[in-house]
Amino acid sequence: MGEHIIPLEGEYERGEARGWEGKIYRQVCVEGQRKAAEYLAALDEALYEERPGDWRVVGFRERTVVTRFGEVRIRRRLYRDKRGKYHTMLDEYVGLKAHQAATPEMQAICSKMGSEMSFRTAAGVLVQWQAGLLSCSTCWRLLQRTGEAVVSGEAAAVQAVFERGERVPEAGEREVERLYMEADGVYVRLQGQPQSHMEVRSAIAYEDWEPLSSAREGYRLRGKRVYCHANEQSPFWEGASIAWAGRWDPSSVREVIIGGDGAGWIRAGREAFPGAIWQLDSFHLARACGRAFGAEMGRQLYEALRAGRTTEAQAWLQHAPLRNGKQALRESRWVNKIAQEGWGVDWRVQLGVDMEEGRGLGCMEGTQAHLLAARMKHKGRSWSPAGARHMAKVQELCANHELDGWCYRKTENDALQRHDTRRPRALRTDPTDWLQASVPALHGPAENAPWVQRLRRTIHQPHLPN
């Protein structure tokens, strides 16, 4: 059939025709760049009409931003306020960051891709699928900036709440009576550091379970939130409590269930949430019982510990034959400690509720594998401490669907919200106003004090000429 096709020339030549999609895409990108420049210019004009009354235009400045459809050259006004500080209102309004070519949307894209694949691979994908070209080092730098913003914001929130006693910056309004929490840590390799590894910690909080709509039996967590932490200068559970308070109203929570692998820092969550119930997760408990006493006997011991039959479990530990090897001896000692402390008792048994009311804990291992281990471990990967912190925080943002908000510029002075936008008007003033004076002490909290009364008499008594 191919021999009957009439060959064409020019732009319809077969080789050119087969590249029609890429050619049209490039044309669309060029048109998008032109439209973007026009839109931002019009936006700058609109902002100029609503500028604060005490701001003055000192000139125009140009910059190039990298968007999804290529580079855009923009020209906007530079302002100076009454304090002498300079502003580019357009940049503040749309969230463009200084000294950064990538737009907030491009930063979010690079951070998202960098959290799932290597930075070199992420840059290659951008080259293929978008006109906004960024190098692998730029992708790495954008992710670091995103993570650093979150780390700094969290440190400031912890200091404000736990050191200065302020309220949670963004308190949640969702009310739940019972909140489930699980935590775990993963060790990642470090580069150029005295220590070879570093622990990155994470936790999840959720409200309940809901069945999946598929044919197979399965559940998913309802209201799941993720928290990641690798900052040694900030306590883990203080940061986690602020993260949870950003979604749930702490005053509504009556019961807190905490699960984990038994690490001391995980059990410390009971101090952050007084009255919380602690439970060792099923995976580590079952593995320890099996390694110490074998599959069948380990299963029976596991069931006794889970059901809270402490006396039966302790008698079992005294007479059950131990497997050979140092590992079995080490695990048996740990199981003895679990039985004595009551760590293995199911949370439903501890609360005295029906076993059908909820499910057992044990979602953290799978979450950790997909959340941090898949990106930060294996394949010879190693990190700096700061890089590990930032990557963990970006993973948290992606899991909670909060990445976009942290990629926009945050300014202390919002030009359109914190300043008076009215034009200054020429007002007639009394030429004797400069003779008037104000004494705040006369109307302050100590206005009835003896020294204030003497001051009032001195001011208001008639002054006779000499």
N, C-alpha and C positions, 0 to 999 in steps of 0.2 A: 504494500500500500504506500510505503514511503516514497517509492519512485514516481508516484503520480502527483506528489505535492509540488507545486510550482515554486521554485526558489525565488526569494525576494531579496532586495538590496536595501542599503541605507539603514535606517533605524529599525526596519522590519526584517533585517537579516536574521537567520535562525539563531546565531549566537547572541545577538542583541535581544531578540524576542524572548529567549529563555531567561534573560536577566531582568524581565520587566518588573518583577516585584521589588527587587532592590532599588532599581532606578526610580520607581514611583515613590518608594519610601524615602529616599534621599530628597526628592522634590518636596514631599510633605514636611520633612524636617526643616528645610530651608524656609518654607512658608510659615511653619510654626515659630521659627526664630524671629521672623519679621513681625508676626502677630504679637509675640511676647514683648518685643521692644516697644511696639505701639501701645500695648496695654499698660506696661509699667510707666511709660511716659505720661499717659493720661492719668494714671493713679497718682503720680507725683504732682501733677497739676491740681488734682482734687485735694490732696493733702496740703498743698500750699494755700488753698482757699480756707482751710480749716486749721491753719497753724496756730499755735499758742500766741497770745498777744505780745509776749515779751521775747519772742524769738525773731532773729534777723537773718536774712539770707546773706551769706558772705561769698557765694559763688556756686559753681556747678562742679561736680566730680563724676568721672566715668570709671566703670569697672566692668569686667567680664565675668559672667557666671556660667557654670556648666550645668545644663539641664538635660533631661532625658532625650531631647531632640537636638542637642548640640550646644555650642557656645552662643551666648546672647550678650551683646554689648549694650549696656544701659547707661543713661546719663540722668543724674538726679541732683537735687539741691542740697547744699550743705548749710546748716543753720548754726547759730550761736545763741545760747540762752543768756539770761541776765547774769548768771554766775560765771560766764565765760566758757562754758562747756560746749563742745561741738556735737552736733547730731546730724545724721542722715536719716530723715524721717521715713523715707521709703524703705530703707533697710530694716529699721526697727519695726515698721508696720507689717512687712511680709516675713520677718524673721531671718533675714540674710545675716550671716555672721561675718565679722570683719576678718580680713586676711584669709578667707576661705572661698575658693572659686565654686565649689560644689553647692548647689542649692540644698535646702533642708530635705527635700524629697530624694535627691540623689544621695545625701548622707544616710537617710534611712534605708535606701536600697542597698548601699554598700555595706552598712552595718548588718543588715539581715543576711546578705549573701556571705559576708565574712564570718558570721556565726555558724554557718552550715558547711562551708568548704574553705579550702586554703585561699589566701588572698590572691595568689597568682591565678588560680582557677576562676575566682570571682571576677578579676579584671578581664580575663579572656572571655567570659560570658558576656560582660558588658560590651566588649568590642563587637561581639556577634549580634547582639540583640538590641543595642541602643546606640544612638548617635552621640551621647555624652560620654566621651572616652576618658577614663581615669586609669592611672597606672596601679599596679599592685601595692606599691608603697603608699599611694594616696588612699586606697581602700583601707589599708591598715591604719593610717593616720585618722581617717574619719571614724573608724570604729573606736579607736582610743579616745577620741574627743567625746564620743557619745558615752562611753563607759565612765570617763572621768567626770562628766557632768552629773551622772547618777551617784557616783561615789561621794562627790563633794556635797550634793544635796542631801544624801542620807546622813553624812557626818554632821551637817549643820542641824538637821532635824533631831538627831539623837542628842546633840548638845543642848538644843533649845528645850527639849522635853524633859530629859533626865538630869540636866545640870541646872537649868534656869527655871524649871517648873512650868514651862509654857504649855499650852494646849497643842494637841497634834495638829500640824499645819493643815491637812486636808482630812478631816474626820469623816469616816464612812457613816452611812445612815441605814445600812442593811441590818436588820435585827434577826439574830438566831439565838436559840437557847443552848445549843451544843455545837462545839467547834472541834474538828479533828485536825491534828497536826502530826506530821511525820518529818524526820530529819535524817540526814546522812552526809557523809563526807567522801571525797575522792581525792587521791593524791596524784598530783601532776608533776612532771619533771621540770626542774628549773635550769636556767642557763646563766653562767657567769656568777653564781652565788656560792657562798660557803656551804650551805645545805643543798642536798641534791634534790629534795622533793618539798612540796608545799601542799597543804590540805586546803581544798576549796569546799566549803560547806554550803549546803542548801536545805531548804525545807519547803513543804507544801502544807497548805491549809485548805480545808474543804468542809462543806456543810452536811453532805449526805451522799448516798449512792442512788443512782437511777438505772433501771434496766435498759439494755440496748434493744432496739427495735428489730434486731436480726433474729434468725431462726435459732441460732446457737445461744446457749446461756452465757450471758455476759453483762457486766455493769460498767458504768463510768462514774467518775466523781462529779458531784454537782457543786458548782461555784468554786472550782479549784483555782488557787492562787499560788504562785511560785515565788520564793525568796532565795537569793544566792548571796554568799558572803565570803570574802577573802581578805578582809581588812583586820589585821591583828590589833589595831588601835581602837577598834569599836567592838563592844560585846555583841555576840551573835544574836541573842534573844532580845536584846533591846532594839536592834534594828528590825528583827522579825516582828516584834509587837507593834512597832510603828507601821510597818507594811500592812499587817492585818488590820490595824485600826483605820487605815485608809479606805477599807472596804466595809468592815463590819463595825457596828456600834459596840464598843467594849462593855458598856453598861447592860446590854441585853444578854450577854453570854453568861450562862449559869454553870455550864460544865465544859471543861477542856480535857480532851483525850490526847495524850502525847505518846507516840511510838517511835522506836528506833532500834539500833543495834546494840545498845547498852553503853555507848561511849559516855564519858563523864560530862562532856559539854552538852550532849543531848538531854541527859537526865537533869541538867541544870535548868531546863525549861520549867520545871515545877516551881522554881523560885521566882521566875518571871511571871508565872500564872499561878498564884496561890490556890491550893485546892485542886490542882490538875491531877489527873489520873495517869499513871505511867504504865506502859505495857511494852515488853520486848516483842519485836516483830517476829512473825512466824518463821521466816526463812532462817534466821540465825539460831533460833531456839531448836527447830527441827534438825538443823545441820549439826549442832553441838550434841544433841541426844544421839543421833545416828552415828557420829564419829566415835562417841565414847562407848556405846553399848550395842551397836549393830542396828540394822534396819528395823527388825520386828520389835525388839525390846526397846529400842529408841522411840519407836512410834507410840508404844504404850506409856512410856515415861512422859513423852510430849503431851499426850492427851490428859494425863493426870495433872501435869503442871498447868495446862491451859484451863482445866476445869476447876482449879483451885483446891484440889485434893492434896494439900501440902503434906499431911501426915503420911499418906500413902506414897507420895513421891520421895520423901526422905527415907522411909523404910526401904523403898526400892533401891535407892542409891547406896544404902549400906550393904545390901546383900546381892545386888545384881553383879554378874561377872563382867569385868572390864576387859575391853579389847586390848590387844598388845600394841605397844608403841608409845612414844612420848606424846604424840598428838592426842591419843585417847586419854592419857593421864591428864594432859592439860585441859581438854574439853570437859572431863568429868569434874575437875575442880571448879570450872566455871559454871557447870550445871548445878553443883552444890550451892554455889553463891546465889544463883538464880532462885533456887528453891528456898533458901533462907531469907532472901530479900523480898520474895514474892513478885519478882519481875514478870514471870511468865504467865500470871493469871490474866485471863481474857478480860478486857475492859467491861464487857457486859456482865460477867460474873462479879466484878468489883462493884458495879453499880446496882446489881440485883435486878437487871431488866431481862426481858425475854430474849433468848438468843436470836429470834426472828426479827427483833426490832432493828438490828443493824448488822453490819458485816465486820469481819475481822480486819485489822490493819495489815498493811503489807504492800502498799503501792509505791513506796519510796525507791526500792531497788530498781524497778523498771523505769521510773521517772529519772533517776540519776543516770542510768545508762544512756538514755536518749537526750537528756538535758546537757550534761557536761562531759561524760566519758567519751561519747562518740566524737566530739570535736577536739577535746583537749588531751586525750590520751592516745597511745599507740602511734604507729607510723613514724617513730622517731621525733615526735613533737616535743618541744620544750619551750618554756615561757619565762619571762621576767616576772617578778612579783606584781608589778603594776599591770603588765599585760594580762596576767591571769585574773586579777581583780576586774579589769575592764571587760574582758571576755565573759566572765561570769555574770556581770551586770547586764550586758547586752543579751545574753541568753535569757535572763530573767525578764527583760522587757519584751522579748519576742514571745515568750511563753504566755505572758499576761496581756499581749496585744497592746502595749503601751509605748512602742518604739518611736512612733512618729512625733509625739509630743516633746520628746527630749532632743530632737534634732533641730528645733527652732531656736532662734536667738532669744534669750531672756534678758531684758533690760530693767534697770531699777527705775528709769524714768520713761513711762509710757506717754508718748507725746499727746495722744488723744484722750487719755483717761485721767492723767494726774495733773494736767495743766489747764488753766482757764483759756478757752479758745475764743473768747470775745475780743474784738478789736479795741485797743485803748482809745478813749475819747477825750477830747479837750474839755476839761471841767474848770469852771470858774472857782478860784480858791480865795479865801480870805487872806489878805496880805499880812494880817496879824497872827496867823496860825503858828508862826515860828516862835511866838512868845508863849504859847500854851505848853504846859508840861503835864506829864502823867506820873503819878506816884503809886505803883501797884500795891505797895504795903498798906495803903489806906483802905483797900478793899479785899485784902487777902485773908488767909485763914487766921492771922494774928491781929485782925483789925481792932479787937478789944483789949489788946495788951497795953500795959501802962506806957511803954515807950512809944507805941503808935499813937496813943492819945496825945502825948506831949508833942509829937511831930505834927499832928493835925492842928493843935492849937497854935503852934509856931507858924504854920503855913497860912492859916486863916486869920490870925490876929492882925489888926491894922498896924502898918509900919509908919511911924511918924518920922518926918524928916529931921535930920540932925540940926 
